[in-house]
């Protein structure tokens, strides 16, 4: 099975964006939405991306 470079992974970039959003909210001291909802949305998004993933990350 072929492997793709880590920077081509949509799952990794989704998690990087989520981390940046959480960091921005923490820096500002204001939450855009409930943290539990954010975690649930990220879990659903990661699961959906994993379902469509056919290559491993190298």
Backbone bond lengths (Angstrom), bond angles and torsions (degrees), N, CA, C in turn:
res aa  C-N    CA-C-N  psi(-1)  N-CA   C-N-CA  omega(-1)  CA-C   N-CA-C  phi
1 X - - - 1.458 - - 1.531 109.27 -
2 X 1.291 116.55 134.83 1.458 121.26 178.93 1.515 110.86 -74.14
3 X 1.306 114.89 150.42 1.458 120.45 177.49 1.522 108.71 -114.68
4 X 1.326 115.86 143.39 1.459 119.54 176.12 1.520 109.02 -102.26
5 X 1.293 115.45 159.20 1.458 120.81 178.57 1.529 109.20 -66.40
6 X 1.320 116.16 149.74 1.459 120.45 -176.37 1.524 111.36 -58.98
7 X 1.322 117.91 -34.03 1.461 120.41 -176.98 1.531 113.28 -75.33
8 X 1.315 117.34 -4.01 1.468 121.56 175.61 1.532 111.69 -96.47
9 X 1.318 116.66 2.03 1.460 121.31 -177.08 1.534 111.40 -85.32
10 X 1.316 116.13 119.08 1.468 120.51 176.98 1.525 111.05 -66.14
11 X 1.325 116.82 -33.30 1.466 120.93 179.48 1.525 110.51 -64.33
12 X 1.318 116.59 -44.64 1.469 119.68 179.40 1.521 110.30 -63.54
13 X 1.341 117.64 -44.76 1.464 119.70 -179.03 1.527 112.32 -67.39
14 X 1.330 116.90 -32.83 1.466 120.22 175.31 1.523 110.25 -62.70
15 X 1.328 115.94 -42.98 1.458 119.84 179.54 1.522 112.55 -70.21
16 X 1.322 117.31 -34.85 1.463 120.51 175.56 1.534 109.83 -63.98
17 X 1.322 116.80 -43.16 1.466 120.82 178.52 1.525 110.87 -64.01
18 X 1.328 116.79 -40.89 1.468 120.40 178.67 1.528 110.64 -64.01
19 X 1.323 116.51 -41.94 1.461 120.62 178.00 1.527 111.04 -62.97
20 X 1.323 116.74 -42.01 1.467 120.66 177.93 1.528 111.30 -63.32
21 X 1.322 116.22 -40.37 1.469 119.99 179.38 1.525 111.26 -65.22
22 X 1.323 116.28 -42.01 1.468 119.89 178.38 1.527 110.01 -65.70
23 X 1.331 116.60 -41.12 1.455 120.05 177.81 1.517 112.45 -63.12
24 X 1.316 117.14 -40.71 1.467 121.25 178.37 1.524 110.85 -64.42
25 X 1.317 115.75 -42.23 1.469 119.08 178.36 1.526 111.05 -63.73
26 X 1.335 116.31 -40.10 1.464 120.06 179.12 1.524 111.26 -66.44
27 X 1.328 116.61 -38.76 1.465 120.68 -179.72 1.522 111.45 -66.30
28 X 1.318 115.89 -37.88 1.459 120.94 -179.20 1.525 110.92 -80.67
29 X 1.320 115.78 -27.83 1.459 119.98 -178.73 1.512 112.74 83.04
30 X 1.320 116.57 20.01 1.457 121.64 -178.63 1.522 109.17 -135.78
31 X 1.312 116.42 130.76 1.454 120.67 -179.84 1.520 110.06 -98.55
32 X 1.330 116.32 133.51 1.457 121.56 -179.44 1.525 110.53 -74.09
33 X 1.324 115.80 -39.15 1.458 120.41 177.65 1.522 108.86 -145.00
34 X 1.297 116.13 168.60 1.452 122.13 -179.05 1.532 110.73 -56.08
35 X 1.335 118.43 131.20 1.463 120.61 -179.08 1.533 113.77 -57.97
36 X 1.312 118.19 -34.36 1.463 120.55 177.85 1.528 110.76 -66.13
37 X 1.320 117.08 -37.53 1.459 121.24 176.95 1.537 110.14 -67.06
38 X 1.324 116.91 -41.13 1.457 120.50 177.31 1.528 110.67 -59.70
39 X 1.324 116.81 -45.25 1.465 121.07 179.64 1.526 111.12 -63.39
40 X 1.322 116.91 -41.06 1.464 120.71 179.47 1.530 111.07 -65.22
41 X 1.317 117.37 -43.22 1.468 120.79 178.61 1.526 111.24 -63.88
42 X 1.324 116.70 -39.52 1.461 119.66 178.25 1.528 110.59 -66.10
43 X 1.320 117.31 -40.33 1.466 120.54 178.56 1.529 111.36 -63.08
44 X 1.324 116.82 -43.21 1.470 120.82 178.69 1.527 110.33 -65.13
45 X 1.325 116.91 -42.61 1.461 120.89 179.28 1.528 111.46 -63.36
46 X 1.333 116.40 -44.79 1.472 119.75 178.21 1.519 111.40 -62.55
47 X 1.318 117.37 -40.08 1.459 120.84 178.52 1.522 110.66 -63.78
48 X 1.317 116.99 -44.68 1.464 120.76 179.24 1.530 110.77 -62.54
49 X 1.325 117.24 -44.07 1.462 119.89 178.52 1.526 111.23 -63.31
50 X 1.310 116.32 -37.60 1.464 120.02 179.68 1.525 111.16 -66.23
51 X 1.310 117.60 -34.79 1.453 120.84 179.13 1.530 112.21 -63.75
52 X 1.327 116.70 -29.51 1.457 121.57 -177.97 1.534 112.93 -97.24
53 X 1.326 116.50 1.48 1.455 120.85 -178.68 1.520 110.20 -86.95
54 X 1.314 115.72 130.47 1.461 119.66 177.92 1.522 112.44 -120.87
55 X 1.329 116.73 -10.75 1.451 120.73 -178.69 1.519 110.50 -112.39
56 X 1.332 115.42 148.61 1.450 118.68 174.09 1.530 108.70 -85.48
57 X 1.329 115.78 162.11 1.454 121.35 179.53 1.513 108.15 -97.28
58 X 1.311 116.13 136.24 1.472 120.90 178.60 1.511 110.15 -108.02
